């Protein structure tokens, strides 16, 4: 998140409160945690070198790392052209490292006892009516309430579910009183390993990195429900899956993350880690994907200029609201605009903007048009005070 992205932090206070409802917290989880603090990430694996990726195993959970998320976004439309955006993400946050089975079985206590807490964010952008719908939920990673499996692939939080539906097909299902999705996504190409072989660095500190892959240009069809009405939709979706034990470097207050899926089949991921003075962290970057061509991008490879801003009527934060992006090594220039202004998401851990975007411009002499998603953090709440994500 992420994107953020590719860091996301869950507020561990919420997790501790959930666990304490049913008895003792696991070893290593403090009952004196204050708002905005989380336990030091001792005993967890860190992303220090590229891993040997194995699919489908790596579609599942990696509990040796403290934080993990499965992040889906998409740009869809009806047969008549009515546009929608959606975001559906399930997060896993560990309060303490997993105990070996022998120790866990002898630890005693309630069956509710677990170091794993899951949360989920679900949003729908009804662009035609400029309505942004959002919901957040939490559950423990035990007793079937929430969890993740690799083969067959499934990630769930209560009845919100991501699940394999045959070879290279995944179904997303989530519903609230105000909105619902029931979508089928088809994997159209192998996973894209972000960073260096899937190792995406976030700062100069050892282990301040994530393991990160994406599935891009996934043809999608199904149903979006808003205001009690079902809409048959089609389009494309993007998936990010990251796991890590890392934090933002001191003075890095947030990030601007972008995904783009173009009509010619190409795709782009770009993130800028933003320093307190507004400067770009040197570990910012991204990746260009077109057919068999993949180009890793560093902070020096792109220039992102804000051309308009928007002030939230909810938080009062001022966000970028239009950009010009240039990547000289690709001979690429794009204008980026939100598909609607108000896509600000308020969660238990932070308030940030995450929503559907339009892209238009050229690569060389070829026109380039597409849609995607953006995540803008650190404008309403500084994120360098959140640890563990």
Helices and strands as residue ranges (DSSP letters): H 12-20, G 57-59, E 67-77, E 83-94, H 101-105, E 116-126, E 131-140, E 146-150, E 153-157, E 160-164, E 169-175, E 179-186, E 192-193, E 199-201, E 209-226, E 229-244, E 252-262, E 267-275, E 285-290, E 293-298, G 299-301, E 303-311, E 318-327, G 328-330, E 332-338, E 344-346, E 351-363, E 366-376
